[in-house]
């Protein structure tokens, strides 16, 4: 190779390095922008192919500026028909709602699936958590032996009503919350009020509609509603402590 050929080859190589470096710089800029953490990323409302699956981003959700207008809006939502559900859906208050119900249930692992699937079915959060408390005391391994069937898991799903589930499925908090809230949504759609919906969840539609609700079911409904009233009061107190009403 002559010196002219060598010089030309070196020149071409250097130009290629400069071009490659420009591409590399553009690539790095794109990656940096794509990985930016300045914009909240909300995953907890995303449905995946797995019907039982749910995801959330605890670090990103709720990174918003808290001003007096935000606090005033929180106070307005506390006066709504379903304050816990409405505040769960807001970035400003999402984390505190999760914190409250995690304390109620004993852990986030139990609370998060219940919250997610209650929200998905548009159900009042305090009512759903009250039902789970009466059913299982938030124990995913709870078992109740009936004469002809077995109730298992957080929502005490019945082995005859959910024949397609395996034993371990019943004890999975996500699967139990998925089916339990779906079933409760169905009872709401067949009812005129919350008490009736909860009664159907326990005793079945036929007996309740026929006016033959068992006395044990009436006690069951009363326990849920009493616990729910306490939960509503505690929830309001908790939220007001963290989002005080703005002074005029």
WOLINNOR-V573192 format. One line per field, one symbol per residue. ss: DSSP state (2 for helix, 1 for strand, 0 for the rest). psi: psi as a letter, one per 20 degrees, with the letter a starting at -180 (. if undefined). A space follows every 10 residues. Layout:
ss: ???
psi: ???
//
This chain:
ss: 0022222222 2222222222 2222222222 2222000000 0000000000 0000000000 0000000222 2222222200 0022222200 0002222222 2222200222 2222222222 0000222222 2222220000 0011100001 1100001100 0000002222 2022222222 2222222220 0002222222 2220222220 0000222222 2222222222 2222222222 22000000
psi: prhggghggg ggghhhgggh hgggggghgg gghhjqjhpp ooiijpprho hiqqqqnhhh pjmrpoahgg hhhghghhjr hmgggghhip hhighhgggg hhggiiqhhg gghggghggh jlqpghgghh ghghgjkkoi jppoorhjrp pqagjlpphh hmhiqrghgh iohggghghg hgghghhgij rirhggghgh hgiqgghghi kkpqhhhggg gggghghggg ggghgggggh himqpqq.
//
